[in-house]
Amino acid sequence: MALIETVLFLMLAVVVSGAIARATRIALPLVQIGLGALIVLITGHTIDLEPDVFFLLFLPPLLFLDGWRIPKEALFRDRAVILELALGLVLFTVLGLGLLIWWMIPEMPLAVAFALAAILSPTDPIAVQAIAARAPIPKRLMHILEAESLLNDAMGLTCMRIAVIAATTGVFSIGSAIGTFAWLAAAGIAVGVGVSFGISFLRGLANRKWGEDVGAHILVSLLTPFAAYLLAEELHASGILAAVAAGVTMSFTERGGARTQSLAVTRIRRAVVWDTVQFAANGIIFVILGEQMPSILSRAAEVVRGTSRPEVWWLAVYVFGIVAALAALRFVWVWTSLKLTLYRRRHQEPQPKVGLRLVMVMSLAGVRGAITLAGILTLPFVLEDGSPMPSRSLAIFLAAGVIIVSLILATIALPRLLKNVELPPEPSHLQEEDRSRVAAAEAALRAIEDVSHEMAEGKTNPDLYSDVASRLMEIYRRRIENRTHAKDDDGELVRQMDEIEQQLRLAGLAAEREEISRLARSRRIDEATHRKLIRELDLQELRFS
């Protein structure tokens, strides 16, 4: 019962946090962290965060969904910048920040300082998305930040694993470190791709043989990231990269045509289920993070006692110093990376200038979150000889402080920096969308004509099929005519007409729904008819919303 009550409290906190965030306009992650801390202070009970359980329950589905939904064209278009941020920036941060922490806190062993720097180096995709909800980040920049945060977790955790081995054993090998990372990355990606392709193949085979079970397919999609994660971890590879790779691969298999695509009802219901999972999991992560804060902060005096500066306020100096160093290192790397990327493309087309404000936005948007806290809690308690791990509590406190300060800083500064920020122009997809609509309509015309002829063969009333087909084909011909003959100015007019039509259709649907509900209240239609008609209206509204 205690576990069930805890889960219900967490879910309630997530629901309440949304209302508080909307009413106070405070960033949602900070509200959820505050609620988590408040629950502990009121009830006196906290959740013992088991890092392995945390990674297994929350990271695979969320990273899988991000990999599934992130635009692949944007991912490949900006692959150079993304890889430079996800790989190069992590190494740069581990080296620079590790040496800084060791210099600031001489009592902390160098290996522990590097372990702390490693787990602070990756940005948190969940925190990035939560901040973006309050400070709308331009699409292309958001795609880069999301892709970076999806990939740099594995690099940061690998660097931390290597640093922990060096701290516990006193031995470090650069060759072994490179080999470990290569295996973690390559095997993790291979497992994710293989699991996703295998599940898609088996699902298609089952569909063709026995038909599609909507509920079963949604459940399979929920289990896929866990399968990829667990198999990769069993092979001592990166489960995080496996979950991301499985999501990216699943999006490609969904484009494979009728043999691999799900039914429309499956796709609609699956999207709703995944949206709910994402909302609940994101919220619970930050509430759990908040529940860890009182116990961590309560040990502040004990933590600082083992340093050469026993005053508690020095902990704040350390935290702000680390946050400033992270922002500075990220600023230098982002500025250099963007400059090099534009230099490599200088012969392709005129390149935009790298604005200082844009670099500052990318520097502050690299917030840390629950992944950092869960990772630092995996620090072992003892060394190989059985002696206590030096500065473990201090490292955990500093990581927690950096998470809070980075979230607050991004929440306050990003909305101001994003005003009038100079961004490279994003290509318009309106013409591409129009061409796709025309191609789809032409394919529909051919299909309707062929199928209507097949249906009319041997029938006593073939004209009936021809009349129905003509009415449907006229709709598609009108769509083709509107999209084909529209020039630039006319195209804008067509889009305005589409918006007007959308608003009028939604107004009409609302009136239909109100009238059907009135008929149901007056008992002029039964409940089954009412439910059926409302569902039809809901599906139409979903199309035009």
C-alpha angles and dihedrals in degrees: 000000000000091000092048092049090049092052091048091050090051092050091047090051090053091052094046092046092062092055093046092048092051092047097045098029089227115146110272096233091055091049091050092048089050092049091050091053091045092053090055094046092049101040100028089223125113137181114250101228108225103196095208092050091045093052091048098046102041113020103055098056095041096046091043090053092047091050090048096050103034110107106257094203090058090046093056095038093057096031094124094055092042094052092045089054097040097046112014096041092051092055091043090051095046092053098040099040094040092057091045093052090047090051093048094044109031091178091066111086115242092242091053090048090053090047090053091046090049095054091044092051100074119076119226116246092203092052091046091054092046092052091046090057089065099033106038105224118202112264099246093048091047091051090053092049093047093048091047093051091048093055105034095062091075092048093049095046091047092052089048092050090053092047091050091052089051091048096049099040102026090230128114128180122184092200092052090047093053092046092049093052093046091053094044093051101038097041093043093052092044092051092049093049093045095048092048094048092045094051092046091051094049091045092052090047092051091047093054093046105039107007129250124303106202097201094046092050093051090049091050090053089053092050096046097082091048091051092051093045097047094045092050092048090049088057090047090247130127110289090188093058089043091057092047092047091049091054094047091048093048091057090055094048089053088062092055096101134249093326093065104022121101126232118276092248090053093051093048095047092042091054091052092049093049092047089054093047091049093049094048097042095046091051096045091051092059094041090053089046089054091049090060094053101077093054092045094047093044089064093056095110092047091048096051094044091077094059132081089250106058096180112111094223089068087073089064089050090053093048095048091043091054092046091050091048092050091051092046094048091047091047092053093046096045093048092048093044094051092046092051092046092052091045091054090051096044093111095048103064139326106296125214122242121259105246120212092228092053090054090048090051092052090046096053094039090068094093125170124229147162094323089065093051094045090048096050090049088063089070105121119248095225140033124239091271092054097255118131118273104257118239094001094137091045092053091050092049093049092048091051092048093050091052093054096043094046091051093048092045093050092046093053102036105036098066090053095045093047092061109105092349112169111238131175108262113264117227114254115242096192095100090045089051092050092050090049092051091050092049091048092049092050090051089050091052092054092046094048092048094049095044094046090054091049092049093048096051111112093003123128093224106043091154090068091062091045093052093049092046091049092054092051093044091052090061091054093044090054090050091051092048093051093049099039103049096041114110122195096285093036089048090059089049091051090052091050089051089051091053091049091048090049093053092046092048091050090050090050092048091050090053091049091051093049092050093048090049089050090052090050093049090051088049093238089129127034126243096259092054091046092051093047095050093045091051091053090051091047091054091050091048090049088058095052099036 
